Amino acid sequence: MLSEEAILVRSALEARGLETPMLDNGLSRDQKYNKISSLMSEVVSTLGLDLSDDSLSETPHRIAKMYVDEIFGGLNYTNFPKIALIDNKMQVQEMVKVKDISFTSTCEHHFVTIDGYATVAYIPEKRIIGLSKINRIVRFFAQRPQVQERLTQQVLVAMQTLLQTDNVAVTMEAVHYCVKSRGVMDVNSKTQTTALGGIFKNDGRTRAEFLARY
């Protein structure tokens, strides 16, 4: 059963056209696991690898478990983090900023790693969110096949929806292994994306304060 927060966030993303493209195929967790394991056995065999070797025999099962239970767990909204929100009784009006949130995601074009850091900030109005929940929201949306631009926007909209304020900002910097380990094989480049809402978009001083590295 989905939490109220998960339903609200999913609805907000769908309304904005920012939800990850998904179809409900009706498969249970075990059905997904078994099907992926079978298909990966075909992939490994097609590559000419010997599945009878003790180093490779469990590889399809490991990949299936990794996909269903770990790196793509964010596709299932039952895994949306429990959110601790409290009334802003302290009347906090200044920026709350969490820097260098580490995340690992997966490029949806090549299914290889995206590895990076996020910074998330908001200016409280009626609500304040538990700090660790910000990290968990980033991790939830990172645990999907992703493009960085969408990931950044998803975190922004989720925070805006939960906090009931537009005054949220997100920036991400990541290494894409589809660039680093294949294709152009550029080992040095990083990709930066930013999503700004409310005063972060409309006020230059607030935006500069958010983007400053201190």
Buried (B, 14 or more C-beta within 10 A) or exposed (E): EEBEBBEBBBEBBEEBEBBBEEEEEEEEEEEBBBBBBEEBBEEBEEEEEEBEEEEBEEBBBEBBBEBBBEBBBBBBBEEBBEBEBEEBEEEEEEBBBBEEBEBEBBBBEBEBBBBBBBBBBBBBBEBBBBEEBBBBBBBBBBBBBBBBBBBBBBBBBBBBBBBEBBBBBBBBBBBBBBBBBEEEEEEEEBBEBBBBBBBBBEEEEBBEBBBEEE
